[in-house]
Amino acid sequence: MFDIGWTEMLVLGVLVLLVVGPRELPNLLRTMGQYFSTLQRMASEFRSQLHELSDEFTHTVNQQVQIDNLDGTGTLSPTGESDLFDDQPEDDIENSVIDDQYLDDEKRKADNDPKKVDE
């Protein structure tokens, strides 16, 4: 995690022993252990609250989808895809886009036609 090897740990241990002293070292380690356990408990509580919030959000979204389905705005398949456009096959959608492009090209050609007589 902190990329500290055994030699660095040994140097830190010796420094702490020299600074704190052998009498206070057990008290220091006990206090540090209490702080770490409190920090771990807080992190676990935060994680559980976040999980509850996620579950609540998922439940709310599922309810909204069910309400939308009752309104007739479309249903969602288990994969999450809407069936609002199922009445028009995908080929027809693609063809209509191609037809629009073709008509636009034909209109441009007609507008630029030199044989066109101005009245």
Summary of the structure (lengths in Angstrom):
residues: 119
radius of gyration: 35.3
end to end distance: 83.6
largest distance: 110.3
contacts: 202
relative contact order: 0.03
helix: 71%
strand: 2%
